[in-house]
Amino acid sequence: MNDRTTGASPERDGDREEIARLLPAPADRDLPREQYLRHKELLMNHIDRDKAPRTGPARRLLRPAFVTPATALALACALAAGAALGGDGRESSGTASHRAATDMRPAAALLGRISDAAEERDTPTVRDDQFVYTREKTRGADLTSGKAVLGPLLDREVWAAQEPGPLHRLGLIREDGETFPLNAELGDTDGTPAGIDRPTYRWLGSLPSDPDELLARLYAETPQIEGRERDQAVFERIGSLLGGVMPPRTAAALYRAAARIPGVTAAPRARDAIGRRGLGIARDDTRYGVRTEWVFDEKDFSFLGSRSYLTEDTPYGKSGTLLSSEAELEVAVVDEAGRQPADAERTRTEPRS
């Protein structure tokens, strides 16, 4: 990767110092296990499975894995409806709003470097008749009992259709050895078009490259949920777009847009679902005591995964309880749903141990 910051300047020197402070020092012990996790749509999958007619495995309906960080959103909805975490829902003093004042500059510096790296990264162009393939490890907590019960680490593969749509069959998902169709949301009789709920390569390429214009569009198009903090919802929406395959200028603009969201902070000791340590970008949902983190490789700033966990003691669990996590292992472009990528199609693979 070419370093676009090699030109000496006081501003760049300051940025490098900020990044250097983010790099983790050698650890003399492992981080607690509950810091390893992040999310996908586990809870919403359970909801859809319960609603779907069950005449056999092929009838199980799943929401798109790339729609939203649904575990975090579902948790927020539950908390908004029942005030389950206790208190009156107001932001407490001494939390993320205070930390943001001191952490925004390192976060902005890190996101600037991540953006520069993303803009220089070679990525394939994806045709409308192809599929974006992702392979990952995921883990999530089931909240239906009123307690966060952490599930096992699962293997997941997703083939996301790139046709503009609207589509009823959005692709294919293989989770822990079982394969199911990836369908439009229940009740969506017209199908799902390409857009913020189904971000195809072409749609991502149509987004503004100016970070301010892009952020305004994301705020306008991110669905509003009663009781959900708007800044947090947009931060998590950007997180749901990360990874995969997109035009480099779009990836760069997303990171620079994220740097403009109030409350975004650096998380220098973040880890993904399989324990890979990296540089983190985080935001705290202070209304409900949940932190969402994105994890990036320390060397090339590529996206590794994400996680969410409680930052306060709640009825769902104690502070530090993991809600969900993912580790992105491989991304590719393939011609058929269900087809494993050939070596020439792979854009990122799991590092060798």
C-alpha positions as CSV (number, residue, x, y, z in Angstrom):
1,M,0.0,0.0,0.0
2,N,1.3,3.4,-0.9
3,D,1.5,5.8,2.0
4,R,0.0,9.1,1.1
5,T,1.3,10.8,4.2
6,T,5.0,10.6,3.6
7,G,5.3,14.3,2.9
8,A,6.6,16.0,6.0
9,S,4.3,18.6,7.5
10,P,3.4,19.6,11.1
11,E,-0.2,18.5,10.6
12,R,0.8,15.1,9.3
13,D,3.5,14.7,12.0
14,G,0.7,15.4,14.5
15,D,-1.5,12.8,12.9
16,R,1.3,10.2,13.0
17,E,1.8,10.9,16.7
18,E,-1.9,10.4,17.3
19,I,-1.9,7.1,15.4
20,A,1.2,5.9,17.3
21,R,-0.6,6.5,20.6
22,L,-3.4,4.3,19.4
23,L,-1.2,1.3,18.6
24,P,-1.5,-1.2,21.4
25,A,1.4,-1.9,23.7
26,P,2.4,-5.5,24.1
27,A,-0.1,-7.2,26.5
28,D,1.0,-9.3,29.4
29,R,-2.5,-11.0,29.5
30,D,-5.4,-11.6,27.2
31,L,-8.3,-9.3,27.2
32,P,-11.5,-10.6,28.9
33,R,-13.3,-13.0,26.6
34,E,-16.4,-10.8,26.5
35,Q,-14.5,-8.1,24.6
36,Y,-14.2,-10.3,21.5
37,L,-17.6,-9.9,20.0
38,R,-19.8,-7.8,17.8
39,H,-23.0,-8.3,15.7
40,K,-25.1,-9.2,12.8
41,E,-28.8,-9.8,12.7
42,L,-29.1,-12.8,15.0
43,L,-32.1,-11.7,17.0
44,M,-34.0,-10.6,13.9
45,N,-33.2,-14.0,12.3
46,H,-34.9,-15.7,15.3
47,I,-37.9,-13.4,14.9
48,D,-38.3,-14.1,11.2
49,R,-37.8,-17.9,11.7
50,D,-40.6,-17.9,14.2
51,K,-42.9,-16.0,11.8
52,A,-42.1,-18.1,8.7
53,P,-44.1,-21.1,7.7
54,R,-42.1,-24.2,8.5
55,T,-42.7,-27.1,6.1
56,G,-39.0,-27.9,5.8
57,P,-35.6,-26.3,6.0
58,A,-36.0,-24.5,2.7
59,R,-38.9,-22.5,4.1
60,R,-36.9,-20.8,6.8
61,L,-36.8,-17.1,5.9
62,L,-33.9,-14.9,6.8
63,R,-33.5,-11.1,6.7
64,P,-30.5,-9.9,4.7
65,A,-27.3,-10.2,6.7
66,F,-26.3,-6.9,5.3
67,V,-29.4,-4.9,6.1
68,T,-28.7,-3.5,9.6
69,P,-26.8,-4.2,12.8
70,A,-30.0,-5.7,14.0
71,T,-28.9,-7.1,17.3
72,A,-28.0,-3.6,18.5
73,L,-31.1,-2.1,16.9
74,A,-33.4,-4.7,18.3
75,L,-31.9,-4.1,21.7
76,A,-32.5,-0.4,21.4
77,C,-36.1,-1.0,20.4
78,A,-36.7,-3.2,23.4
79,L,-35.1,-0.8,25.7
80,A,-37.1,2.1,24.2
81,A,-40.4,0.3,24.6
82,G,-39.8,-1.0,28.1
83,A,-37.1,1.2,29.6
84,A,-35.5,-2.1,30.5
85,L,-32.2,-0.7,31.6
86,G,-33.7,1.3,34.4
87,G,-33.5,5.0,34.9
88,D,-35.3,7.6,32.7
89,G,-33.3,7.1,29.5
90,R,-31.4,10.3,29.8
91,E,-27.7,10.4,29.2
92,S,-25.8,10.2,32.4
93,S,-22.9,12.5,33.1
94,G,-19.3,11.4,32.7
95,T,-20.0,9.0,29.8
96,A,-19.4,9.2,26.1
97,S,-20.4,12.8,25.7
98,H,-17.5,13.8,28.0
99,R,-15.0,11.3,26.5
100,A,-15.8,12.5,23.0
101,A,-14.3,16.0,23.7
102,T,-10.9,14.4,24.2
103,D,-11.1,11.4,21.9
104,M,-12.5,13.0,18.7
105,R,-9.1,14.2,17.4
106,P,-7.4,10.8,17.6
107,A,-10.5,9.2,16.1
108,A,-10.5,11.8,13.2
109,A,-6.8,11.2,12.6
110,L,-7.2,7.4,12.5
111,L,-10.3,7.6,10.3
112,G,-8.3,9.9,8.0
113,R,-5.6,7.2,7.6
114,I,-8.2,4.5,7.1
115,S,-9.8,6.6,4.5
116,D,-6.6,7.2,2.6
117,A,-5.8,3.5,2.7
118,A,-9.3,2.6,1.4
119,E,-9.0,5.0,-1.5
120,E,-5.8,3.5,-2.6
121,R,-6.9,-0.1,-2.2
122,D,-7.5,-2.1,-5.4
123,T,-11.0,-3.6,-5.6
124,P,-12.8,-5.4,-8.4
125,T,-15.7,-3.8,-10.2
126,V,-18.9,-5.8,-9.7
127,R,-21.5,-6.4,-12.5
128,D,-25.2,-6.4,-11.8
129,D,-25.5,-10.1,-12.6
130,Q,-22.8,-11.1,-10.1
131,F,-22.8,-11.8,-6.4
132,V,-20.6,-10.3,-3.6
133,Y,-19.4,-13.2,-1.4
134,T,-18.4,-12.8,2.2
135,R,-17.2,-15.4,4.7
136,E,-17.1,-14.5,8.3
137,K,-17.2,-15.8,11.9
138,T,-20.2,-14.4,13.9
139,R,-21.4,-14.6,17.4
140,G,-24.5,-13.1,19.1
141,A,-26.5,-13.0,22.3
142,D,-30.1,-14.1,22.4
143,L,-32.1,-11.5,24.3
144,T,-35.5,-13.2,24.3
145,S,-35.2,-14.4,27.9
146,G,-34.5,-10.9,29.2
147,K,-30.9,-11.9,29.7
148,A,-28.0,-11.7,27.2
149,V,-27.2,-15.4,26.5
150,L,-24.2,-15.6,24.3
151,G,-24.4,-18.2,21.5
152,P,-21.6,-20.1,19.9
153,L,-19.2,-18.8,17.3
154,L,-20.7,-19.6,13.9
155,D,-19.4,-19.9,10.3
156,R,-21.3,-17.8,7.9
157,E,-21.2,-17.3,4.1
158,V,-23.3,-14.8,2.2
159,W,-23.9,-14.4,-1.5
160,A,-25.5,-11.0,-2.0
161,A,-27.3,-10.3,-5.4
162,Q,-26.2,-7.2,-7.1
163,E,-29.2,-6.7,-9.5
164,P,-30.8,-3.3,-8.9
165,G,-34.2,-4.9,-8.3
166,P,-36.6,-4.8,-6.6
167,L,-35.9,-8.5,-5.8
168,H,-37.6,-11.1,-3.7
169,R,-34.6,-13.4,-3.6
170,L,-31.7,-11.3,-2.5
171,G,-29.1,-14.1,-2.4
172,L,-28.1,-17.0,-0.3
173,I,-26.8,-17.5,3.2
174,R,-24.9,-20.5,4.6
175,E,-24.7,-20.5,8.4
176,D,-23.0,-23.3,10.4
177,G,-23.3,-25.7,7.5
178,E,-27.0,-25.0,6.6
179,T,-27.9,-23.1,3.4
180,F,-31.0,-21.0,3.1
181,P,-32.4,-18.4,0.7
182,L,-31.9,-14.7,1.6
183,N,-35.3,-13.2,1.0
184,A,-36.9,-9.8,1.1
185,E,-38.4,-8.7,4.4
186,L,-41.6,-10.4,5.4
187,G,-44.6,-8.5,4.0
188,D,-42.5,-6.7,1.3
189,T,-44.6,-8.0,-1.6
190,D,-42.9,-5.7,-4.1
191,G,-39.4,-6.9,-3.3
192,T,-36.4,-5.0,-2.1
193,P,-34.7,-2.5,-4.5
194,A,-31.0,-1.7,-4.3
195,G,-30.5,1.0,-1.6
196,I,-29.5,1.6,2.0
197,D,-31.3,-1.6,3.0
198,R,-29.7,-3.6,0.1
199,P,-26.4,-1.8,-0.7
200,T,-25.2,-3.1,-4.1
201,Y,-21.9,-2.2,-5.7
202,R,-23.7,0.1,-8.2
203,W,-25.8,1.8,-5.5
204,L,-22.7,2.4,-3.3
205,G,-21.0,3.9,-6.3
206,S,-23.8,6.3,-6.7
207,L,-23.3,7.8,-3.2
208,P,-21.7,11.3,-2.9
209,S,-18.0,11.3,-2.5
210,D,-18.1,14.5,-0.5
211,P,-18.2,13.4,3.2
212,D,-20.6,16.2,4.2
213,E,-23.0,15.4,1.4
214,L,-22.8,11.7,2.1
215,L,-23.4,12.1,5.8
216,A,-26.5,14.3,5.1
217,R,-27.8,11.6,2.8
218,L,-27.2,8.9,5.4
219,Y,-29.1,10.9,8.0
220,A,-32.0,11.3,5.6
221,E,-32.2,7.7,4.6
222,T,-31.5,5.9,7.8
223,P,-34.8,4.7,9.2
224,Q,-35.9,6.5,12.4
225,I,-36.8,4.4,15.4
226,E,-38.6,5.9,18.3
227,G,-36.3,6.4,21.3
228,R,-33.2,5.7,19.2
229,E,-30.4,8.3,19.2
230,R,-30.0,9.6,15.7
231,D,-26.2,9.9,15.7
232,Q,-25.9,6.3,16.9
233,A,-28.3,5.0,14.3
234,V,-26.3,6.5,11.5
235,F,-23.0,5.4,13.0
236,E,-24.3,1.8,13.1
237,R,-25.7,2.2,9.6
238,I,-22.3,3.1,8.3
239,G,-20.9,0.1,10.1
240,S,-23.4,-2.2,8.3
241,L,-21.9,-1.0,5.0
242,L,-18.3,-1.7,5.9
243,G,-16.4,-4.6,4.5
244,G,-17.6,-6.3,1.3
245,V,-16.8,-4.8,-2.0
246,M,-17.4,-1.2,-2.9
247,P,-15.8,1.5,-5.0
248,P,-12.7,2.9,-3.2
249,R,-13.9,6.5,-3.3
250,T,-17.1,5.4,-1.6
251,A,-15.2,3.6,1.2
252,A,-13.0,6.6,1.7
253,A,-16.0,8.9,1.9
254,L,-17.8,6.7,4.4
255,Y,-14.8,6.8,6.8
256,R,-14.5,10.6,6.5
257,A,-18.3,10.9,7.0
258,A,-18.1,8.8,10.2
259,A,-15.4,11.1,11.5
260,R,-18.0,13.9,11.5
261,I,-20.5,12.1,13.7
262,P,-20.5,13.5,17.3
263,G,-19.3,11.1,19.9
264,V,-17.1,8.9,17.7
265,T,-14.0,7.9,19.6
266,A,-10.8,5.8,19.2
267,A,-10.7,2.3,20.7
268,P,-7.0,1.2,20.5
269,R,-7.4,-2.3,22.0
270,A,-10.4,-3.5,20.0
271,R,-10.7,-7.2,19.0
272,D,-12.9,-9.0,16.5
273,A,-14.9,-12.2,17.0
274,I,-11.8,-14.5,16.6
275,G,-9.6,-12.4,18.8
276,R,-7.6,-10.5,16.2
277,R,-6.4,-7.3,17.8
278,G,-6.7,-4.1,15.9
279,L,-7.3,-0.4,15.9
280,G,-10.9,0.5,16.9
281,I,-13.4,3.2,16.1
282,A,-16.3,3.3,18.5
283,R,-19.4,5.1,19.6
284,D,-21.3,4.7,22.8
285,D,-25.1,4.7,22.9
286,T,-25.3,6.4,26.2
287,R,-29.1,6.1,26.4
288,Y,-28.9,2.4,26.7
289,G,-25.3,1.7,27.7
290,V,-24.2,-0.1,24.6
291,R,-20.9,0.4,22.8
292,T,-20.4,-0.4,19.1
293,E,-16.8,-0.8,17.8
294,W,-15.3,-1.3,14.3
295,V,-11.9,-3.1,14.2
296,F,-9.2,-2.4,11.6
297,D,-5.9,-4.0,10.9
298,E,-3.0,-2.2,12.5
299,K,-0.8,-2.4,9.4
300,D,-2.9,-1.8,6.3
301,F,-6.1,-0.4,8.0
302,S,-8.3,-3.0,6.3
303,F,-11.7,-3.8,8.0
304,L,-11.5,-6.8,10.3
305,G,-14.9,-6.9,11.9
306,S,-16.9,-5.3,14.7
307,R,-18.5,-6.0,18.1
308,S,-21.0,-4.5,20.5
309,Y,-21.2,-4.9,24.3
310,L,-22.8,-3.3,27.4
311,T,-21.0,-0.4,29.0
312,E,-23.3,-0.3,32.1
313,D,-24.9,-2.9,34.4
314,T,-28.3,-3.6,33.1
315,P,-31.0,-6.3,33.4
316,Y,-29.5,-7.9,30.3
317,G,-26.1,-8.3,31.9
318,K,-23.2,-6.6,33.6
319,S,-21.0,-4.0,32.0
320,G,-18.8,-5.7,29.5
321,T,-21.4,-8.3,28.5
322,L,-21.0,-9.1,24.8
323,L,-24.0,-8.7,22.6
324,S,-22.6,-9.6,19.2
325,S,-19.5,-9.7,17.0
326,E,-18.1,-10.6,13.6
327,A,-14.8,-11.3,12.0
328,E,-14.6,-10.8,8.3
329,L,-12.4,-13.5,6.8
330,E,-12.9,-13.4,3.0
331,V,-14.5,-11.2,0.4
332,A,-14.9,-12.1,-3.3
333,V,-17.0,-11.6,-6.4
334,V,-18.6,-14.7,-7.9
335,D,-21.0,-15.4,-10.8
336,E,-23.4,-17.7,-9.0
337,A,-25.0,-17.9,-5.5
338,G,-23.6,-20.8,-3.6
339,R,-20.4,-21.0,-5.6
340,Q,-17.1,-20.9,-3.6
341,P,-14.7,-18.3,-5.0
342,A,-11.6,-19.3,-7.0
343,D,-8.3,-18.0,-5.9
344,A,-8.3,-15.3,-8.6
345,E,-11.6,-13.9,-7.3
346,R,-10.6,-13.5,-3.7
347,T,-9.9,-9.9,-2.5
348,R,-9.2,-10.7,1.2
349,T,-8.5,-13.9,3.0
350,E,-8.0,-15.1,6.6
351,P,-4.4,-14.6,7.7
352,R,-2.3,-17.7,8.2
353,S,-1.5,-18.6,11.7
